[in-house]
Amino acid sequence: MSKRREAGAADESSQPQEHTKSRLLVGIVSTLLGAIAWGFSGTCVQYLFAATQMDALLLTTIRQLGAGLVFLAVLLLRDRATLVRMASDKDTILRLAVFGSCGLFLNSTLYALTIKYTNAGTATVLQSLNIVMALAVTCLIARRLPRRLETAALACALAATLLIATHGDFGQLYLPAQGLAFGLATAAAATFYTMYPRPLFQRWGSFAVTGLGMLVGGLTGLVTCGATGVFARGLPSLDVASTAVLAVAVLVGTFGAYGLFLHGISIVGPVAGNMLGAAEPVSATVISALWLATPFAWADWAGLALMVATIVLIAQQR
């Protein structure tokens, strides 16, 4: 009888541990899939530029507005009360407007322009500099110097950028100047949209804030396209393949990527999330090379490896 009791107690004690392990596995898989989907979305953008010559502003508007509407539909079904409370809070509305327009929309537009002048893999690696920029901002706010591992990460990031921009020939710029400039601006915008909404995330949750911010970004895109004459120039004609890729970019590369990554981060935490997020530049580079046959030199792959090392080093410090 005592052995049975001991066996039963052991089974009961193992159940919470198994539940924790399975939940952690779900978090890891979700984070990885989200990062991979982000990288995949960059390749979709590269394909659409080549196949349709679509304007970067228009493409960003379609992606953000489409994903924002999907987010809104999910929120209406799952958490309508939160939406009502958010809509009645003036400070929240103002912050969402800034987050969506100056954060998500600006970042996505600059990212698309970087892809236009370079390629999906290079654009995603350059955007990963946002982690280094966020570190610099954190050090300035805390009035401290970077720690040892952080200094090593900064050195890796600088070396990665130099390799990608010059291909090892430091006397000339290999990337188009516009591509490098847009890439650095993309990283700065990504730094803003990841740091600015933290109070909103704490109050309302990341899913609702990201979804409504993306909807605001899409509406900002509509206004911007109208003001800059994008609509007046006419919409590009899409064949079946381009339409399918655009739909996938909205559902998988935007809504799915944000939803999966944020869900994974809520389980595994920010440290592991940053390390798993290194899959984004890897996936963008590999998918672009395999799908679109984008040529990458040794310097591109070396820069990618150094950027992944940067992410891992900074994540170790958090």
Secondary structure, DSSP 8 states (H G I E B T S, - for coil): -HHHHHHHHHHHHHHHHHHHHHHHHHHHHHHHHHHHHHHHHHHHHHHHHHHH---HHHHHHHHHHHHHHHHHHHHHHH-HHHHHHHHT-HHHHHHHHHIIIIIIIHHHHHHHHHHHHS-HHHHHHHHTTHHHHHHHHHHHHHT----HHHHHHHHHHHHHHHHHHHTT-TTS--S-HHHHHHHHHHHHHHHHHHHTTHHHHHHH-HHHHHHHHHHHHHHHHHHHHHHTTTTTT------HHHHHHHHHHHIIIIIIHHHHHHHHHHHHHHHHHHHHTTHHHHHHHHHHHHHS-----HHHHHHHHHHHHHHHHHHHT-
